[in-house]
Amino acid sequence: MQAHTFFSDPPGSTSEPGATPGATPGATSGVETAPFGTLPDGTAVSLYTLRNVNGMTLRATNFGAIIVSLTAPDRAGTFADVVFGHDAPADYLASACYFGAIVGRYGNRIALGSFTLDGRSYQLATNNGPNHLHGGIKGFDKVVWTAEPKMENGAPMLVLRYTSPHGEEGYPGTLQVEATYTLTNDNTLELHYTATTDRATPVNLTQHSYFNLSTPSATFITQDTAPRSILDHVLRINADHYVPTDSTSIPTALGASVDGTPFDFRTPTAIGARIDVENEQVQFGRGYDHHFVLSSSLPTGPLGLPHAAHVTEPVSGRTLDVYTSEPGLQFYSGNFLQYPTVGKNGERYGHRGAFCLETQHMPDSPNQSGAPSVIVRPGDRYDTRTVYAFGTTA
């Protein structure tokens, strides 16, 4: 497969998977397609580079619908890649981190890998201790999606589609899934997921990008230097309640007040401020790995979506705002990243080197009476949107 430009592309750009481009404000927006290697069975996969008029870029592959890189400017206008990932499909296959992938059919955990639906019991793989995690052994993060690059209203888009057959990973029903990534000229990444099914089935899709808003430097890419950390990132989550869990991360209640707990991020707080306190829930997650129930009355932002979270990195000045139609947010502080996990350009990732803000329904919802339903039935249309908006502070 030869690289080709689907739409206009500024001169001098680069499409190397691990590159951090020196983006040019005022550049022409477009989509570029290039090879991204092959899978063990010989299937070739592609890398799609979306670029907006400001020079911000998103690189995604049709393998796992993975976001490979995403650049954003700091307060001085310097662009840097703000997500973790790998340089080749083989590295993603070997990884258990779900870097940048769409996870499904069910993002997060299902207790003991089992649920009952309409009087019938279903058994899924147990790939996370006793539980089912992120769609199973071969979830949506490890399949090849069809990809359609396009432009709409001057913004580059990538539409990814996958048909999950009845019985895949134990789930009932043939599920037709479509995921659209749009990189707007306001420096936002819009995520739009839809799905239909021919049998009732649980669906809970989410994007699993790992963010670090600092600017990487050569000192972070040497084996004898401590990896980057997100502990100084300042986080606000618009949630009055979080979901407590047992030691295997299965909910023990539909929600508990964040008052007086390390889970109170209603005012901006450094991620590392309380991450090692003596608290059973924090100890269960080895830090933060919990679902937050978003407040019912929130200010809205792009697409009229409620505002879920805000993050600031003090040194670079980069900010990230999350808006979503989902009822909850899983905040994961990268507690299980192992040093040295080798990522793009040879950078070594480590413990708490990045965070995830996964918009989704509650873990184990098929087994949690009273939780918002995740069941999609024939004739229904699963439809959910999330926006990651990037900016800077002075």
C-alpha positions as CSV (number, residue, x, y, z in Angstrom):
1,M,0.0,0.0,0.0
2,Q,1.4,3.4,-0.9
3,A,0.8,6.5,1.1
4,H,-1.7,8.9,-0.3
5,T,-3.3,12.2,0.6
6,F,-7.1,11.9,0.8
7,F,-7.6,15.7,1.2
8,S,-5.3,18.7,1.1
9,D,-2.2,18.4,3.2
10,P,0.4,21.2,4.0
11,P,3.9,20.9,2.5
12,G,6.6,19.5,4.7
13,S,4.2,17.5,7.0
14,T,5.3,14.1,8.3
15,S,3.2,10.9,8.7
16,E,5.6,8.8,10.7
17,P,3.6,7.0,13.4
18,G,5.6,8.2,16.3
19,A,6.4,11.6,15.1
20,T,5.5,14.8,16.9
21,P,5.0,17.2,14.0
22,G,6.1,20.8,14.1
23,A,2.6,21.9,13.3
24,T,2.0,25.1,11.3
25,P,-0.9,27.4,12.3
26,G,-3.0,28.3,9.3
27,A,-2.2,25.0,7.6
28,T,-4.8,23.5,5.3
29,S,-6.9,20.9,7.0
30,G,-7.2,17.4,5.6
31,V,-6.7,13.7,5.9
32,E,-3.7,11.7,4.9
33,T,-3.5,7.9,4.7
34,A,-0.4,5.8,5.0
35,P,0.6,2.2,5.8
36,F,0.9,1.2,9.4
37,G,2.4,-2.3,9.0
38,T,0.7,-5.7,9.1
39,L,-0.8,-8.0,11.7
40,P,0.5,-11.6,12.2
41,D,-2.0,-13.0,9.8
42,G,-0.7,-10.7,7.1
43,T,-3.6,-8.2,7.2
44,A,-2.3,-4.7,6.3
45,V,-3.5,-1.8,8.5
46,S,-3.5,1.9,7.8
47,L,-2.7,5.1,9.7
48,Y,-4.9,8.1,9.1
49,T,-3.7,11.6,9.9
50,L,-6.3,14.3,10.5
51,R,-5.1,17.9,10.5
52,N,-7.1,21.0,11.4
53,V,-6.5,24.5,10.2
54,N,-4.5,25.3,13.3
55,G,-2.0,22.5,12.7
56,M,-3.3,20.2,15.4
57,T,-3.1,16.5,14.3
58,L,-4.8,13.3,15.2
59,R,-3.4,10.0,14.0
60,A,-5.6,6.9,14.2
61,T,-5.4,3.4,12.8
62,N,-8.2,1.1,11.7
63,F,-6.7,-1.6,13.9
64,G,-8.7,-1.3,17.1
65,A,-9.8,2.2,16.1
66,I,-6.7,3.3,18.1
67,I,-5.8,6.9,18.5
68,V,-2.0,6.6,18.0
69,S,-1.1,10.3,18.6
70,L,-2.8,13.6,19.3
71,T,-1.0,16.9,19.3
72,A,-2.0,20.0,21.2
73,P,-0.3,23.4,21.7
74,D,1.1,24.7,25.0
75,R,0.7,28.3,26.1
76,A,3.6,29.3,23.8
77,G,2.0,27.7,20.8
78,T,4.3,24.7,20.7
79,F,2.6,21.5,19.7
80,A,3.4,18.1,21.4
81,D,1.8,14.7,21.4
82,V,-0.4,14.4,24.5
83,V,-1.4,10.7,24.4
84,F,0.6,7.5,25.0
85,G,0.9,4.8,22.4
86,H,3.1,2.6,20.3
87,D,4.8,2.8,16.9
88,A,3.5,-0.4,15.4
89,P,0.6,-2.8,15.4
90,A,2.7,-5.6,16.9
91,D,3.4,-3.5,20.0
92,Y,-0.4,-2.9,20.5
93,L,-1.1,-6.6,20.2
94,A,1.5,-7.3,22.9
95,S,0.3,-4.7,25.2
96,A,-2.4,-5.0,27.9
97,C,-2.9,-1.3,28.3
98,Y,-5.5,-0.5,25.7
99,F,-3.6,2.6,24.7
100,G,-5.9,4.8,22.6
101,A,-8.4,2.1,21.7
102,I,-12.2,1.9,21.5
103,V,-13.0,-0.8,24.0
104,G,-16.2,-2.9,23.7
105,R,-18.6,-4.4,23.5
106,Y,-18.5,-3.6,27.2
107,G,-16.0,-1.1,28.5
108,N,-15.0,-1.8,32.1
109,R,-15.8,-4.9,34.1
110,I,-18.6,-7.5,34.3
111,A,-18.5,-9.5,37.4
112,L,-17.4,-13.1,36.9
113,G,-17.9,-12.6,33.2
114,S,-21.6,-13.5,33.5
115,F,-25.0,-11.8,33.2
116,T,-28.6,-12.8,32.7
117,L,-30.7,-11.1,30.0
118,D,-34.3,-11.9,29.3
119,G,-34.1,-15.0,31.4
120,R,-31.0,-16.4,29.6
121,S,-27.6,-16.6,31.1
122,Y,-24.4,-15.6,29.2
123,Q,-20.8,-16.5,30.0
124,L,-18.0,-14.2,28.8
125,A,-14.3,-14.6,29.1
126,T,-12.7,-13.7,32.5
127,N,-9.6,-11.8,31.4
128,N,-9.2,-9.6,34.5
129,G,-8.9,-11.8,37.6
130,P,-12.3,-13.3,38.1
131,N,-14.0,-10.7,35.9
132,H,-14.6,-9.8,32.3
133,L,-12.8,-6.6,31.1
134,H,-13.1,-4.3,28.1
135,G,-14.9,-6.8,25.8
136,G,-12.8,-9.9,26.5
137,I,-9.8,-11.6,25.1
138,K,-10.3,-10.2,21.6
139,G,-12.4,-7.1,22.1
140,F,-13.0,-4.2,19.7
141,D,-9.4,-3.0,20.4
142,K,-7.9,-6.0,18.6
143,V,-10.0,-6.2,15.5
144,V,-9.7,-4.4,12.1
145,W,-12.3,-1.8,11.4
146,T,-13.2,-0.4,8.0
147,A,-12.2,3.2,7.7
148,E,-13.6,6.1,5.7
149,P,-11.8,9.5,5.8
150,K,-13.9,12.5,4.9
151,M,-14.4,16.2,5.4
152,E,-17.5,17.9,6.8
153,N,-17.9,21.7,7.4
154,G,-14.1,22.1,6.9
155,A,-13.2,19.6,9.6
156,P,-11.4,16.3,8.9
157,M,-13.2,13.1,10.0
158,L,-12.6,9.4,10.2
159,V,-15.6,7.1,10.2
160,L,-14.7,3.6,11.5
161,R,-17.1,0.7,11.2
162,Y,-17.1,-2.8,12.6
163,T,-19.6,-5.7,12.6
164,S,-19.4,-7.8,15.7
165,P,-21.0,-11.2,15.0
166,H,-23.5,-13.0,17.3
167,G,-21.6,-15.0,19.9
168,E,-18.3,-13.0,19.6
169,E,-16.6,-13.2,23.0
170,G,-19.9,-14.7,24.3
171,Y,-22.1,-11.7,23.6
172,P,-25.6,-12.2,22.0
173,G,-26.6,-10.5,18.8
174,T,-24.8,-9.2,15.7
175,L,-23.8,-5.6,16.5
176,Q,-23.2,-3.0,13.8
177,V,-20.9,-0.3,15.2
178,E,-19.9,3.0,13.9
179,A,-17.3,5.3,15.5
180,T,-16.6,8.8,14.1
181,Y,-13.5,10.9,15.1
182,T,-13.8,14.6,14.1
183,L,-11.0,17.1,14.6
184,T,-12.6,20.5,14.7
185,N,-11.0,23.8,14.0
186,D,-11.7,24.8,17.6
187,N,-9.1,22.2,18.7
188,T,-11.6,19.7,19.9
189,L,-11.9,16.0,19.2
190,E,-15.5,14.9,18.8
191,L,-16.3,11.2,19.4
192,H,-19.6,9.9,18.1
193,Y,-20.5,6.2,18.6
194,T,-23.7,4.5,17.2
195,A,-24.7,0.9,17.2
196,T,-27.6,-1.4,16.2
197,T,-28.3,-5.0,17.0
198,D,-30.5,-7.9,15.9
199,R,-30.8,-9.3,19.5
200,A,-30.8,-7.7,22.9
201,T,-27.2,-7.2,24.1
202,P,-25.2,-5.0,26.5
203,V,-23.2,-2.2,24.9
204,N,-20.9,0.3,26.7
205,L,-18.3,1.7,24.3
206,T,-15.6,4.1,25.5
207,Q,-12.3,5.7,24.3
208,H,-9.3,4.5,26.3
209,S,-6.7,7.2,25.5
210,Y,-4.0,7.9,28.1
211,F,-3.3,11.6,28.5
212,N,-0.2,13.5,29.7
213,L,-0.4,17.2,28.9
214,S,3.2,18.0,29.7
215,T,5.8,18.5,27.0
216,P,8.0,15.4,26.5
217,S,11.8,16.0,26.3
218,A,14.8,13.9,25.5
219,T,15.4,13.5,29.3
220,F,12.2,11.4,29.5
221,I,13.4,8.9,26.8
222,T,16.5,7.6,28.4
223,Q,16.5,4.4,30.4
224,D,18.1,5.9,33.4
225,T,15.7,8.8,33.8
226,A,12.4,8.7,35.8
227,P,9.4,8.7,33.4
228,R,6.9,11.5,33.1
229,S,4.2,11.7,35.8
230,I,0.7,13.2,35.9
231,L,0.7,13.8,39.6
232,D,1.0,17.5,39.2
233,H,-1.9,17.8,36.7
234,V,-4.8,19.6,38.3
235,L,-8.2,17.8,37.9
236,R,-11.8,18.8,38.5
237,I,-14.6,16.3,38.0
238,N,-18.2,17.5,38.1
239,A,-19.5,14.6,40.3
240,D,-21.0,14.5,43.8
241,H,-20.8,10.7,43.9
242,Y,-18.4,8.0,43.0
243,V,-18.9,4.2,42.8
244,P,-17.2,2.2,45.6
245,T,-15.9,-1.3,44.6
246,D,-14.7,-4.5,46.1
247,S,-11.0,-5.5,45.7
248,T,-11.7,-6.7,42.1
249,S,-13.2,-3.4,41.0
250,I,-16.8,-4.6,41.0
251,P,-19.3,-2.0,42.4
252,T,-20.6,-2.6,45.9
253,A,-23.1,0.3,45.7
254,L,-24.5,2.5,43.0
255,G,-22.8,5.5,44.5
256,A,-21.3,7.1,47.5
257,S,-20.8,10.8,48.4
258,V,-17.4,12.2,47.6
259,D,-17.6,14.5,50.7
260,G,-14.6,14.1,52.9
261,T,-13.0,11.5,50.7
262,P,-10.0,11.4,48.3
263,F,-12.6,11.3,45.5
264,D,-13.8,14.8,45.9
265,F,-12.5,16.6,42.8
266,R,-15.4,19.1,42.7
267,T,-12.7,21.8,43.2
268,P,-9.5,21.7,41.2
269,T,-7.0,19.4,43.0
270,A,-3.7,17.9,42.0
271,I,-4.0,14.3,41.0
272,G,-1.2,13.4,43.4
273,A,-2.5,15.3,46.4
274,R,-4.3,12.4,48.0
275,I,-3.4,9.5,45.7
276,D,-1.5,7.6,48.5
277,V,-3.7,8.3,51.5
278,E,-4.8,5.4,53.7
279,N,-8.2,4.7,52.2
280,E,-9.5,1.3,51.3
281,Q,-10.9,2.4,48.0
282,V,-7.7,4.0,46.9
283,Q,-5.8,0.9,48.0
284,F,-8.1,-1.3,46.0
285,G,-7.3,0.7,42.8
286,R,-3.6,1.3,43.7
287,G,-4.6,4.9,43.2
288,Y,-7.6,6.1,41.3
289,D,-9.5,3.6,39.1
290,H,-13.1,4.5,39.8
291,H,-16.3,5.5,38.2
292,F,-17.7,8.9,38.9
293,V,-21.5,9.6,38.7
294,L,-21.7,12.9,36.9
295,S,-24.0,15.5,38.4
296,S,-27.4,15.7,36.9
297,S,-27.2,19.5,36.4
298,L,-24.1,20.5,34.6
299,P,-23.1,23.5,32.4
300,T,-23.0,22.5,28.7
301,G,-20.4,23.0,26.1
302,P,-19.7,21.8,22.5
303,L,-22.7,20.1,20.9
304,G,-24.7,21.0,24.0
305,L,-23.0,18.2,26.0
306,P,-22.7,18.4,29.8
307,H,-19.3,19.4,31.2
308,A,-17.7,16.4,32.9
309,A,-14.2,17.3,33.8
310,H,-11.3,19.8,33.4
311,V,-7.6,19.2,33.6
312,T,-4.7,21.7,33.7
313,E,-1.0,20.9,33.4
314,P,0.7,23.9,35.2
315,V,4.0,24.0,33.4
316,S,2.9,23.6,29.7
317,G,-0.4,25.5,30.4
318,R,-2.3,22.9,28.4
319,T,-5.9,22.2,29.4
320,L,-8.3,19.4,28.6
321,D,-12.1,19.7,29.1
322,V,-14.4,16.6,28.7
323,Y,-18.0,16.9,27.7
324,T,-20.3,13.9,27.3
325,S,-23.8,12.5,26.9
326,E,-22.7,9.6,29.1
327,P,-23.9,9.4,32.8
328,G,-20.5,8.6,34.2
329,L,-16.7,8.9,33.9
330,Q,-14.0,6.4,34.8
331,F,-11.0,8.2,36.1
332,Y,-7.9,6.0,35.9
333,S,-4.5,7.4,37.1
334,G,-2.3,4.9,35.3
335,N,-1.5,2.9,38.4
336,F,-0.8,-0.3,36.6
337,L,1.6,1.1,34.0
338,Q,4.9,-0.8,34.4
339,Y,8.3,0.9,34.0
340,P,9.8,0.6,31.5
341,T,6.8,0.2,29.1
342,V,8.3,1.3,25.8
343,G,6.1,3.6,23.8
344,K,6.4,5.9,20.8
345,N,9.9,7.1,19.9
346,G,11.4,4.8,22.5
347,E,9.9,6.8,25.4
348,R,9.7,4.7,28.6
349,Y,6.3,5.0,30.3
350,G,5.9,4.3,33.9
351,H,3.7,4.2,37.0
352,R,1.1,7.0,36.9
353,G,2.6,8.4,33.8
354,A,-0.7,9.2,32.2
355,F,-4.4,9.3,33.1
356,C,-7.6,8.2,31.4
357,L,-11.0,9.9,31.5
358,E,-13.3,7.3,30.0
359,T,-16.9,8.4,29.5
360,Q,-19.2,5.5,30.0
361,H,-22.0,3.7,32.0
362,M,-21.3,2.1,35.3
363,P,-19.1,-1.0,35.6
364,D,-21.0,-4.3,35.8
365,S,-24.3,-2.5,34.9
366,P,-25.9,-5.8,33.5
367,N,-25.7,-7.2,37.1
368,Q,-26.4,-4.0,39.0
369,S,-30.1,-3.5,39.8
370,G,-31.0,0.2,39.6
371,A,-28.0,1.2,37.4
372,P,-28.8,3.0,34.1
373,S,-29.6,0.4,31.5
374,V,-26.9,-0.6,29.0
375,I,-29.1,-3.0,27.0
376,V,-29.6,-2.3,23.3
377,R,-32.5,-4.1,21.6
378,P,-33.6,-4.6,18.0
379,G,-35.0,-1.3,16.8
380,D,-32.9,0.7,19.3
381,R,-30.1,2.9,18.2
382,Y,-27.2,3.2,20.6
383,D,-26.0,6.8,20.2
384,T,-23.4,8.6,22.4
385,R,-21.1,11.5,22.1
386,T,-18.0,12.8,23.9
387,V,-15.8,15.8,23.3
388,Y,-12.2,16.3,24.3
389,A,-11.6,20.1,24.1
390,F,-8.0,21.4,24.3
391,G,-6.9,24.8,25.3
392,T,-4.3,26.7,27.4
393,T,-4.0,28.8,30.5
394,A,-2.1,32.1,30.6
